[in-house]
Amino acid sequence: MPLSSLPSEPGPAAHVLGRRLNRRALLGSAAAALVLPLAACSEKSDLAQQAQAGDNKGFIAGDGSVEEYKKGSRGEPVSFKAALFDGTEVTAEQHRGKVLVLNFWYAACGPCRKEAPTLVSLAEKHKGQKVQFLGVNVRDEAKTAEAFDRTFSVPYPSVRDIDGKVLMAMTTYVSPTAVPTTLVIDPEGRVAARILGVADKSVLDTLIRDNIA
């Protein structure tokens, strides 16, 4: 019933509506009160078990929204230095001249698992082109990350970023709680686009192709 059609004096229907709204408000408050205890429990959970379960603990999921940056307003090239899980050092500068697809993830993140086949497929599609995929794992130790890579046959490496060095270097574009996030970095090293949440395959493919030199 539209609000404009309600009688000026509250009748029985209005009182029933009020009781329903109050009940919903109480339920919402009770649910909110559970957030902190659940978050604390998730921190204590074993990451390998979380990864197997594929749950959504410890992050704020994006909605897949895309933000593109025009060439004339992309700012300075990004810079970071970090180590892969095998100890190999990588830098942003090493990827100049290529489109760098930088994906922030961790194994227990349900949306990260959901989008993994998309990233794997596009990495294979653009193999041999001037495109490099690089994961940035923000939580996991080597065994958990390697298990994820085996499960999804991930063909590209990931940085071990538990100390947050890459995350801090990219903080203008990536929130510590917004995982997954994918950045498309142009051949000059500037951020060309950002996807918050699960990347749509056709959208990410278009962003990559638009930025290949």
Number of C-alpha atoms within 10 A of each C-alpha: 5 5 6 7 7 12 10 7 7 10 10 9 11 13 11 11 11 13 12 12 12 12 12 12 12 12 12 11 11 11 10 10 11 10 10 10 9 12 13 11 10 15 11 8 11 11 20 18 13 18 21 14 13 17 15 16 17 16 15 16 20 17 11 17 12 17 12 14 13 11 12 6 10 16 13 10 15 15 14 14 14 20 15 18 19 11 10 9 11 16 14 16 14 11 18 17 15 19 28 27 24 19 25 25 25 24 28 27 23 23 21 24 21 13 16 20 15 18 26 17 16 17 21 14 12 15 13 9 12 18 24 18 21 19 21 24 27 22 18 20 17 14 11 20 23 17 15 20 18 10 11 13 14 19 16 14 17 26 23 24 22 14 11 17 15 24 20 15 14 17 12 8 16 21 15 16 12 16 26 30 25 27 25 23 29 27 20 19 23 22 27 25 22 25 24 22 22 23 27 15 14 11 12 22 18 10 21 22 13 12 20 16 13
